[in-house]
Amino acid sequence: MTIATADLYDERGDELDSLSLPMIDLGGHVAFDGPIRTVRCHRDNALVKRVLATPGDGAVLVVDGGGSLESALVGDLIAASAVDNGWAGVIVNGAIRDRAAMAELPLGVKALGSNPRKSAKDGAGEVDVTVTIAGVVFAPGRHVWADADGVLVER
């Protein structure tokens, strides 16, 4: 059972950073947590697809799309692959698509919004690098917790 982020913050306080972006819960699981993996990309989801097609072992993929809502970085097929491969969730600093289908999947998904437009498939970007989103550092291997209240990350 995942601990509520508010309770976790009360318990651990300054050991955690809180993401201040207005993320929307879009997956079938609102509460999720796990070790961080990352992808940094801009309007190109080939690396996201590739990473989520590998064993997740309960990890959470943090996708730094630079906050762009111009095209989706995760859709229902990629999210279904994440479920099949044991990922706990995906946090997208950008857009997703296929909201209705994604809401039915047993996966945590948080994003800034949605856009039906596909992204490029060139493979531009970086995997498992430290990314900073709204002043919060997401480093591979650190732990992230997410629920209806927001996102907390180990410092």
C-alpha positions as CSV (number, residue, x, y, z in Angstrom):
1,M,0.0,0.0,0.0
2,T,1.4,3.4,-1.0
3,I,1.7,6.0,1.7
4,A,-0.1,9.3,1.1
5,T,2.3,12.0,0.0
6,A,0.9,14.5,2.7
7,D,1.7,11.9,5.4
8,L,5.1,11.2,3.9
9,Y,5.9,14.8,3.8
10,D,4.8,15.2,7.4
11,E,7.1,12.4,8.4
12,R,10.2,13.2,6.3
13,G,9.9,17.0,5.5
14,D,13.1,18.5,4.2
15,E,14.4,15.2,3.0
16,L,11.9,15.5,0.1
17,D,11.2,17.9,-2.7
18,S,7.6,18.7,-3.9
19,L,6.8,19.2,-7.5
20,S,4.8,22.4,-7.8
21,L,3.4,21.9,-11.3
22,P,-0.3,21.3,-11.8
23,M,-0.1,17.7,-12.9
24,I,-3.3,15.9,-14.0
25,D,-3.9,12.2,-13.0
26,L,-4.6,10.4,-16.2
27,G,-3.9,6.7,-15.5
28,G,-5.9,4.0,-13.8
29,H,-3.8,4.3,-10.7
30,V,-3.7,7.7,-8.9
31,A,-1.2,6.7,-6.3
32,F,2.1,5.1,-7.3
33,D,5.8,5.2,-6.4
34,G,9.1,3.6,-7.3
35,P,12.7,4.2,-8.2
36,I,13.2,6.9,-10.9
37,R,14.2,6.3,-14.5
38,T,14.3,9.3,-16.9
39,V,14.0,10.4,-20.5
40,R,14.7,13.9,-21.7
41,C,13.1,14.6,-25.1
42,H,11.3,17.3,-27.0
43,R,8.3,16.4,-29.1
44,D,9.9,13.0,-29.9
45,N,8.8,9.9,-28.0
46,A,10.9,7.1,-29.6
47,L,13.1,6.9,-26.4
48,V,10.1,6.8,-24.2
49,K,8.6,3.9,-26.2
50,R,12.0,2.1,-26.1
51,V,12.5,2.5,-22.4
52,L,8.9,1.5,-21.4
53,A,9.3,-1.7,-23.6
54,T,12.0,-2.9,-21.1
55,P,11.5,-4.4,-17.7
56,G,10.3,-1.7,-15.3
57,D,10.6,-3.7,-12.1
58,G,8.2,-1.2,-10.4
59,A,10.1,1.9,-11.5
60,V,8.5,5.3,-12.5
61,L,9.6,6.9,-15.8
62,V,10.0,10.6,-15.5
63,V,9.8,12.2,-19.0
64,D,11.0,15.7,-19.3
65,G,9.4,17.1,-22.4
66,G,10.2,20.6,-21.5
67,G,6.6,21.3,-20.6
68,S,5.5,21.2,-24.3
69,L,1.8,20.5,-24.9
70,E,2.3,20.6,-28.7
71,S,2.4,16.8,-29.2
72,A,1.9,13.7,-27.0
73,L,4.9,11.8,-25.6
74,V,2.8,8.8,-24.3
75,G,-0.2,7.2,-25.8
76,D,-2.3,4.1,-24.9
77,L,-0.1,1.6,-26.8
78,I,3.1,2.8,-25.1
79,A,1.3,2.9,-21.7
80,A,0.0,-0.7,-22.3
81,S,3.6,-1.7,-23.0
82,A,4.6,-0.1,-19.7
83,V,2.0,-2.2,-17.9
84,D,3.1,-5.4,-19.6
85,N,6.7,-4.6,-18.6
86,G,6.0,-3.9,-14.9
87,W,6.3,-0.2,-14.7
88,A,4.6,1.5,-11.7
89,G,4.0,4.8,-13.5
90,V,4.9,7.6,-15.8
91,I,5.3,11.3,-15.0
92,V,5.3,13.5,-18.1
93,N,6.4,17.2,-18.1
94,G,4.4,17.5,-21.3
95,A,1.4,16.0,-23.0
96,I,-0.1,12.5,-23.4
97,R,-2.9,11.3,-25.6
98,D,-5.6,8.5,-25.6
99,R,-6.9,9.7,-22.2
100,A,-9.9,7.5,-22.0
101,A,-7.9,4.3,-22.8
102,M,-5.1,5.3,-20.5
103,A,-7.5,5.8,-17.6
104,E,-8.5,2.1,-17.9
105,L,-4.9,0.9,-17.5
106,P,-3.4,-0.3,-14.2
107,L,-0.7,2.4,-14.4
108,G,0.0,5.7,-12.7
109,V,0.1,8.5,-15.2
110,K,0.6,12.2,-14.4
111,A,1.0,14.8,-17.1
112,L,0.5,18.5,-17.8
113,G,-2.3,17.8,-20.2
114,S,-3.2,16.0,-23.5
115,N,-3.0,16.5,-27.2
116,P,-4.1,14.1,-29.9
117,R,-1.1,15.1,-32.1
118,K,1.6,12.4,-32.5
119,S,5.2,13.3,-31.7
120,A,8.3,12.6,-33.9
121,K,9.9,9.2,-33.8
122,D,13.5,10.1,-34.5
123,G,15.0,9.0,-31.1
124,A,16.3,12.4,-30.2
125,G,17.0,12.8,-26.5
126,E,18.7,11.3,-23.5
127,V,18.0,8.3,-21.2
128,D,18.8,8.0,-17.5
129,V,20.1,11.5,-17.0
130,T,19.3,13.8,-14.1
131,V,16.5,16.1,-15.1
132,T,15.2,19.2,-13.3
133,I,11.5,20.1,-13.6
134,A,10.2,23.2,-11.9
135,G,13.3,23.3,-9.7
136,V,12.9,19.7,-8.6
137,V,15.7,17.3,-9.4
138,F,14.8,13.8,-10.6
139,A,17.9,11.6,-10.5
140,P,17.8,8.0,-11.7
141,G,17.6,5.6,-8.8
142,R,16.1,8.1,-6.3
143,H,12.6,7.4,-5.2
144,V,9.4,9.2,-6.3
145,W,5.9,9.1,-4.8
146,A,2.8,10.4,-6.5
147,D,-0.9,10.6,-5.5
148,A,-3.8,13.0,-5.9
149,D,-2.0,15.6,-3.8
150,G,1.1,15.7,-6.0
151,V,4.6,14.4,-6.4
152,L,7.4,14.0,-3.9
153,V,11.0,13.1,-4.7
154,E,14.0,12.1,-2.5
155,R,16.7,14.7,-2.3
